[in-house]
Amino acid sequence: MSVAEDAVAGAVFAALADPTRRAVVRRLSQGGAAMVVAEPAGREVRYRLTPAPFAEAMLWMASTGARWDERLARLEQRLAQRAGGG
């Protein structure tokens, strides 16, 4: 994952860390989108969600999870070898 992709994933996690923000994202996502983009509409600013940042965060989670799965599998093998006297 590049530094830019990592920064985007970090921004997604920071946004979702707050329960109020999660509630806003949940409500916005019910409209069929994914991360917030501001769009000026006269004197108002309207927000909609876009999926790209969530996709990058999901890639980061999948990549990190896979690495941890590999590490835990190696640890399990080593513990099994020790328990078996090897």
N, C-alpha and C positions, 0 to 999 in steps of 0.2 A: 504494500500500500504506500502510495506517495505521501509526501508531507502535506500536500493540499488535500488529498482524500482523507488523511488522518484529521486534519483541521475541520473538515466538513462533518466527519463522524463525531468529533468532539462537540461541535456546535449542536448537533442533533441530541446528543446525550445531555448536554447542559440545558437545552430547551425542555427536555422531557424529565429533568430532575425535579422540577417544581410541580406539585399536584395541580395547581391552577392552570399551568401551561398545558399539562397533559389533558385536562378537561377541555380546554379550548381546542387543542389538536383533535381530540376525540369528536367534539361537536363539528369541527370543520371537515373532518374525514368522512362524516356521514353524508357529506355532499359529493363524495366520490373522488377526492384528491388525496394528497399526502403531506406536504410541508408548506409553510406559509410564504406567500409572495404578496407584497402590497401593491395595489393598483389604484392610482388616483381616480376619483370619480367626482368631478366638481369640487365641492368643499369637503368631501369625505374621502377617506381612504378605505378601500375594500380589500379584504384579505382572502386569499384562496390558497389551497395547499397544492404543492407539486411533489411528485414521488421521488425525484432524483436524490435528494439528501438522505432519505430513508433507505434507498437502495444501497448507497455507499456505506451507511451505518450497518446495514445487514451484511454486506460483504466483509466488513471489518469483524463483526461478531462471528461470522462463519469461519473466517480465517483464524481468528484467535481461538475459537472453540476447537477447531481441528488440531491446532498445535497442542492445546491442553489435553485433548484426547490421546494424542501420541505420547505425550509425557506421562500421563497417568497409566497408559498401557505398559510402558517400559518400567515404571515403578512397580506395577502389579507383578510383572514378570520377575523382577529382582526379588521382591518379597516372597514370591512363590519358590524361587530357587533357594533362598535362605531357609525358608520353612522346611524345605525338602532336604536340607543338609548340603546343598550345593553351593 
